[in-house]
């Protein structure tokens, strides 16, 4: 019995491609990214969030002491070429309770990340 080196090589290349694609896109959709954002941010003190990720441009406070704000990530580095810097941004709508903890963190706008389909997911995954 002889081993065909071409078919062996082709099978190996196919397996490497499948495993490479699986590792490259660990966050494949906005639903996956929203789950990551919720898991990592809900319950976090708002002050800690601001220290880690930056302050929002504006915030609004409700009469009951809760607050909400739109947050936008800092622009990450973009490769040389036609990619717009806005293509590296994650935008969230965050609400917090009067105790100063994040209650919800909803993705408003998510762009393609460096290694996955989600910039937001990449920013907040541990």
N, C-alpha and C positions, 0 to 999 in steps of 0.2 A: 504494500500500500504506500503510495507516495503522497506527500503533502504539497498542495498547490500553494506556493508562496504568495501569489497574487490574491487569492481568495482569503487567505489567512490575514494578510495585510489589510484587506478591505474590511473584514470583520472587526479587526482591532481598531481601525480608524472610525468605523461606525459606532463602536462602543465608547470610544474616547469622545466623540462628538455628543452622544447622548448624555454622558456623565458631565461633560463640560457645560452643556446647555442647562442641565439641571442645577448645577452649582452656581452658574452665572445669574440666573433669574430667580433667586430665592423669594423675592417679593414680585409676584407676577401681575398683580392687579391692584386697583384702588381699594377693593374690599380687603385684601391682605394688608395693605398699608394702613387702612383705617383701624384694623384690629391691633396692629403694632402701636399706632399712636394712642389709641384708647388704653391699651395695657400699660404703656410706659408713662403716660401723663396724668390720667385720672387719679386723683388722690395726692398728687404732688403739690407742695406749697407753691403758690404763684410766685413768690419771691425767688424761690429756687429755680423755677422755670426761667424767669427773667435773667437771673445771674448766668445760667448755662447757655441760653439761646438768644438772649437779647430782648430789649423792651419793645412793646408794641408802639406804633405811631400814636394811637389814641385809644382811650378806654372810656366806657360808660358805666356809671354806678347806678343801681336801682335803689329805690327808697328802702328796701329791706336789707340793704348792705351787700347784696350780691353784685358782681360785676361781670362785664363781658368786654372782649376786645378782639380785634382782628390782628393777627400776627403774621408777619412775613419773614421768611428766613433771609439771612444775608446771602448775597449772591456768591456762589462758589466759583472756583476757577473754571473757566471753559477752555476747551482745546482751541488751538488756532484754527481758523476757518470760518465758515458761514454761520456757526451756531450763535444764536442770540443769547446774551447773558440772562435774559428772562427765562431761558430754558432750564435754568438750574435753581428754580425757586419753589419753595413749599409755602403754601398759605393756609392758615388755620383760623377757625372761629372758636375762641375759648371762652368758657363761662366758669366763674368761680363762685363759691359760696361766701357768706360773710365771715367765715372762719379763715378765709384766705387759701382755700384748697381748690384745685381744679376739679370741676364736676363733669364737664364735657369738653372734648377737643375734637372738633369736626374738620375734616379736610375740605377746604373751599376750592383749592387749586393745587394740583399735583403734576409735576413734570417728570420726564424720564430721568432717572438717576444715572450715576456712573456705572453701576454694575447690575442694575435691576430696572424694572418698569416704574419705580417710584422713588422720587427724591425725598418725599416725606418719610417713607418707610426706612430709607437708608439713614436719615438723620436721627431717627429715634430708636432704631433697633440696637440692642445691646449684644 
